[in-house]
Amino acid sequence: MTAAADMTDLKQAFERRFGARPRIFRAPGRTNLIGEHTDYNEGYVLPVAIDRATWAAIAARSDRELHVHSEYFSETVGFSLDDASPAARQHWSDYLRGVALMMGRAGCRVIGADLLIRSDVPLGAGVSSSASLEVATAMALVAISGCEIPRLELAKLCQRAENEFVGARCGIMDQFVACFGREGHAVFLDCRTLEHSIVALPGDLRLVLCNTMVKHENAGGEYNRRRAECEEAVRRLARAIPGVRALRDVTREQVEEHRELLPGAIYKRARHVTTENVRVLAAREALERGDLRAVGRLMAESHASLRDDYEVSCQELDVMVELANGSDGCYGARMTGGGFGGCTINLVKAEKAAGFVTHMRGAYHRTTSITPEVYVCNAAGGASEAA
């Protein structure tokens, strides 16, 4: 089905449910080539917006309510925009409610609306389905409410929705790349200054996401715990190193020099972040000179660090990476996203992608008895209104 046909089908579905003709907005999911758990440490990341997205179809209502239907969950929820102190319910609608709340706090008077949400971004797979939903919703609400929110401020607003309302202490990377992705390119982002540059990807490269189909129970709390451990490392290192406000300000050599200040896991978290920042800078340079083998080596180092120092991998992710390494046409593989399950990102030569998909599906099932989902992706543009 073509994109135009998809949009026609979505409009018709909206009209059947809500009896109005909608406008449609899309925001992409993302994968991250390298730079994991560095964004909330004010470091560097190298993500890519992918050609899987969340679409928000929207039309205004005459009252002050949002009525939202999710096709994925086959569920409709409604809430009043006049509730000044809503509480999160640990429900998919929290992301939309958080966005509307933060828009109001930013001075935008959100009007009532009906929304229909459709997405082909896998949930719980580490490819940022939540930021995709937040940004698509924010763009839709901004448009019909007549607000003017610059794209960078919109990304920050969506991050605040997840931090302050949903309760996940994520960094800015996911929302930023959902807003600023570029077709055929990765986005190099300095998460402190929010300065970014576009890095071209080879035209014969495919981004293959291999979904382990597992999401371990401790993922949510462990993510926030990792952030707290990084903050503790900063507090300890700031006693000895002037001007330290984030692990971005610390080198690997300084971590080793002051290791006595960093007990156990705190040391390992700091070591991961400081080495990962160096790997991101090296990966950007390698991409710019077209050295995909060097990028692959850096991805392998990143995965090992995430497994051993940051301790956010799991057996299934490690198996998936091991199966990919050395496969015909695969330049590099690593876990992507918060960890404890979800996807690996694999850089694969386009002409070898079909064979790689077949290999990974069969080999992973034989090893784990789990049937994975494998998605062949391209780098896509950032959020936009659909024609």
C-alpha positions in Angstrom: 0.0 0.0 0.0 1.4 3.4 -0.9 1.8 6.3 1.6 -1.0 8.2 -0.1 -3.3 5.2 0.2 -2.3 4.8 3.9 -3.3 8.5 4.5 -6.6 8.0 2.7 -7.4 4.9 4.8 -6.5 6.8 8.0 -8.7 9.8 7.1 -11.6 7.4 6.3 -11.1 5.6 9.7 -11.1 8.9 11.5 -14.3 10.1 9.7 -16.1 6.8 10.6 -15.1 7.2 14.2 -15.5 10.9 14.8 -17.6 12.2 11.9 -15.1 14.9 10.9 -12.3 15.3 8.3 -8.9 15.4 10.0 -5.5 16.8 9.5 -2.7 14.3 9.8 0.7 14.6 11.4 3.6 12.1 11.5 6.7 11.7 13.7 9.3 9.0 13.1 10.7 6.4 15.4 14.5 6.3 15.8 17.4 4.1 16.1 20.7 5.1 17.6 23.9 4.2 15.8 26.1 4.9 18.8 25.9 7.1 22.0 23.8 5.1 24.5 22.9 6.7 27.9 25.1 9.7 27.0 22.2 12.2 26.3 21.1 12.7 29.9 24.8 13.1 30.8 25.1 16.1 28.4 27.2 14.1 26.0 27.1 13.2 22.3 24.8 10.9 20.3 24.4 9.8 16.7 20.8 8.7 16.1 18.8 8.2 12.9 15.1 8.9 12.3 13.7 5.7 10.7 10.9 5.2 8.1 8.5 3.9 10.7 6.3 6.5 12.3 3.3 7.4 14.5 0.5 9.3 12.8 -1.9 11.5 14.7 -5.2 12.4 12.8 -6.9 15.3 14.5 -9.9 17.5 14.3 -11.2 20.2 16.7 -14.0 19.7 19.1 -16.4 22.4 20.5 -15.6 21.6 24.1 -12.5 21.4 26.2 -11.8 17.7 26.0 -9.4 15.5 24.2 -10.8 12.2 23.0 -8.1 9.9 21.7 -8.4 6.5 20.1 -5.4 4.2 19.7 -5.7 1.6 17.0 -2.8 -0.4 18.5 -4.6 -0.8 21.9 -8.1 -0.7 20.4 -9.0 1.7 23.1 -10.5 5.2 23.4 -9.9 7.6 26.3 -11.1 11.0 27.1 -10.0 13.7 29.5 -10.6 17.4 30.2 -8.1 20.0 29.4 -9.4 22.1 32.3 -7.9 19.6 34.8 -4.9 21.6 36.0 -3.4 18.8 38.1 -3.9 15.5 36.3 -2.2 12.4 37.6 -0.3 9.9 35.5 -2.0 6.5 35.3 0.8 4.3 33.9 -1.3 4.2 30.7 -0.4 4.8 27.0 -2.5 8.0 27.2 -0.2 9.6 29.7 2.2 10.6 26.9 -0.6 12.6 25.2 -1.9 14.0 28.4 1.6 15.1 29.4 2.2 16.8 26.1 -1.1 18.8 26.5 -0.2 19.7 30.0 3.2 21.0 29.1 1.8 22.9 26.2 -0.5 24.7 28.6 2.3 25.5 30.9 4.2 26.9 28.0 1.4 29.4 27.3 -0.4 27.6 24.5 -4.1 27.3 25.1 -4.9 23.9 23.7 -8.3 23.5 22.2 -10.5 20.4 22.5 -9.9 17.8 19.8 -10.5 14.2 18.6 -7.4 12.2 17.8 -6.8 8.9 16.1 -3.4 7.4 16.7 -1.9 4.9 14.3 1.7 3.6 14.5 4.1 1.1 12.9 6.9 1.9 15.4 7.3 -1.3 17.5 6.4 -0.7 21.2 8.9 -1.7 23.9 11.6 -2.3 21.3 14.0 0.5 22.1 13.1 2.5 18.9 11.4 5.4 20.7 7.7 4.8 20.2 7.0 7.1 23.1 8.8 10.1 21.6 7.3 9.4 18.2 3.8 9.6 19.9 4.7 12.7 21.8 6.0 14.6 18.9 3.2 13.6 16.5 0.6 14.6 19.2 2.4 17.9 19.9 2.5 18.9 16.3 -1.1 18.1 15.8 -2.3 20.1 18.9 0.0 23.0 18.1 -1.5 23.2 14.6 -5.2 23.2 15.5 -4.7 25.4 18.5 -3.0 28.1 16.5 0.1 28.2 18.7 3.6 29.0 17.5 6.1 26.8 19.1 9.6 26.5 17.4 10.6 23.0 16.7 13.4 22.9 19.2 11.1 24.1 22.0 8.6 21.5 20.9 11.2 18.8 21.4 12.0 20.1 24.8 8.3 20.3 25.7 7.9 16.6 24.7 10.9 15.7 26.8 9.4 17.5 29.8 6.2 15.6 29.3 8.0 12.3 29.6 10.3 13.5 32.5 7.8 15.4 34.6 4.4 13.7 33.9 5.1 10.2 32.7 8.1 9.9 35.1 10.8 8.5 32.8 14.0 10.6 33.2 15.0 10.3 29.5 17.3 12.7 27.8 16.6 14.9 24.8 17.8 12.6 22.0 14.6 10.8 21.1 12.4 13.9 20.8 15.2 15.8 19.1 15.7 13.3 16.3 11.9 12.9 15.8 11.9 16.6 15.1 15.1 17.1 13.2 15.8 13.8 11.4 16.9 14.1 7.8 16.3 11.5 5.0 19.4 9.6 4.2 21.4 11.0 7.2 22.2 10.5 10.8 22.1 13.4 13.3 25.1 14.2 15.4 23.8 16.0 18.5 25.7 17.7 21.3 23.2 17.1 24.1 24.5 20.0 26.2 24.4 22.8 23.6 21.8 21.1 21.3 24.0 22.1 18.4 23.7 19.4 15.7 25.0 18.5 12.3 23.8 16.1 9.6 26.0 13.1 8.7 25.3 11.4 5.3 24.8 7.7 5.3 25.9 5.6 2.3 23.1 5.0 -0.2 23.8 1.3 -0.3 23.5 0.9 3.5 20.5 -0.5 5.3 19.6 -0.1 9.0 18.4 -3.5 10.1 16.6 -3.7 13.5 16.4 -7.1 15.1 13.8 -7.3 17.8 14.6 -9.8 20.6 10.9 -9.8 21.5 11.8 -9.5 25.2 11.5 -6.7 27.6 12.6 -7.5 31.1 10.5 -6.4 34.1 13.2 -4.3 35.7 13.8 -2.0 32.7 11.8 1.1 33.9 13.3 1.4 37.4 16.8 0.4 36.2 16.8 3.2 33.7 16.2 5.9 36.3 18.7 4.1 38.6 21.4 4.4 36.0 20.8 8.1 35.8 21.0 8.5 39.5 24.2 6.6 39.6 25.7 8.9 37.0 24.6 11.9 39.0 26.3 10.4 42.1 29.5 10.0 40.0 29.3 13.7 39.1 28.9 14.7 42.8 31.9 12.7 43.8 34.2 13.7 40.9 33.3 17.4 41.4 35.1 17.3 44.7 38.3 16.7 43.0 37.8 18.2 39.5 36.8 21.9 39.2 33.9 22.8 36.9 32.4 19.3 36.6 28.6 19.5 36.2 28.0 16.3 34.2 29.9 13.3 33.0 30.4 15.2 29.8 33.0 17.2 31.6 35.1 14.2 32.6 37.6 12.1 30.6 38.3 8.4 30.9 41.7 9.3 32.3 40.2 11.4 35.1 37.8 8.5 36.0 40.8 6.3 36.4 42.8 8.9 38.3 40.0 9.4 40.8 38.8 5.8 40.9 39.0 5.8 44.7 36.1 8.3 44.8 33.9 6.0 42.7 32.8 2.8 44.5 31.7 -0.3 42.5 28.9 0.4 40.0 29.5 4.2 40.1 32.9 3.7 38.6 31.6 1.4 35.9 28.8 3.8 34.9 31.3 6.7 34.7 33.7 4.6 32.6 31.0 3.7 30.1 29.8 7.3 29.6 33.2 8.8 29.2 34.4 6.1 26.8 31.1 6.2 24.9 31.4 9.9 24.2 34.8 9.3 22.6 33.3 6.5 20.5 30.5 8.8 19.2 33.1 11.4 18.0 35.2 8.7 16.4 32.1 7.1 14.7 31.0 10.5 13.2 34.5 10.9 11.7 34.5 7.4 10.4 31.1 7.9 8.7 32.3 11.1 7.2 35.2 9.4 5.5 33.1 6.4 4.6 34.8 3.9 6.8 32.0 1.5 7.8 34.4 -1.1 9.1 35.7 1.4 11.7 32.1 2.3 12.6 31.4 -1.4 13.1 34.4 -1.8 15.5 33.2 1.1 17.5 29.7 -0.4 17.7 31.2 -3.6 19.0 33.1 -1.7 21.7 29.9 0.2 22.6 27.9 -3.0 23.1 30.6 -4.5 25.3 30.6 -1.4 27.4 26.9 -1.4 27.7 27.0 -5.1 28.7 29.9 -5.0 31.1 30.1 -1.4 32.5 26.5 0.0 32.2 24.9 -3.5 32.7 21.9 -2.8 30.5 22.2 -5.6 28.1 20.7 -9.1 28.5 21.2 -12.6 27.2 18.9 -12.2 24.3 20.6 -8.9 23.1 24.0 -10.5 23.5 22.9 -13.5 21.4 21.5 -11.3 18.7 24.7 -9.3 18.5 26.9 -12.4 18.4 24.7 -13.9 15.6 25.1 -10.7 13.5 28.8 -10.3 13.9 30.6 -11.8 11.0 27.5 -12.3 9.0 27.8 -11.6 5.3 27.4 -7.9 4.6 27.1 -6.8 8.2 29.5 -4.0 9.1 28.5 -3.8 12.8 25.9 -4.6 15.5 25.0 -3.4 19.0 22.0 -3.0 21.3 20.1 0.2 20.8 17.8 2.0 23.2 17.6 1.8 27.0 18.4 -1.9 27.2 17.1 -5.0 29.0 15.6 -6.2 25.8 14.3 -4.6 22.6 16.3 -4.2 19.5 19.8 -4.4 18.1 20.9 -2.1 15.3 22.8 -3.6 12.5 24.5 -1.8 9.6 24.1 -4.0 6.6 25.1 -3.7 2.9 21.8 -3.2 0.9 22.4 -6.1 -1.4 22.9 -8.5 1.5 20.0 -7.2 3.6 17.5 -9.9 2.5 19.9 -12.7 3.3 20.8 -11.1 6.6 17.2 -11.0 7.6 16.7 -14.7 6.8 19.8 -15.6 8.7 18.9 -13.6 11.8 15.4 -14.9 12.0 16.4 -18.5 11.7 19.6 -18.4 13.9 17.9 -16.5 16.7 14.9 -18.9 16.8 17.2 -21.9 16.8 19.2 -20.4 19.7 16.4 -19.0 21.9 13.2 -20.6 20.6 11.9 -17.1 20.2 10.7 -15.9 16.8 12.1 -12.3 16.3 10.8 -9.5 14.2 13.3 -7.9 11.9 12.8 -4.6 10.2 14.8 -3.2 7.3 14.8 0.6 7.7 16.1 3.7 6.0 16.9 7.1 7.4 13.8 9.3 7.3 12.9 12.9 7.7 11.7 14.5 10.9 8.1 15.2 11.9 5.7 16.8 9.4 2.1 17.3 8.4 1.1 14.6 6.0 -0.3 15.7 2.6 
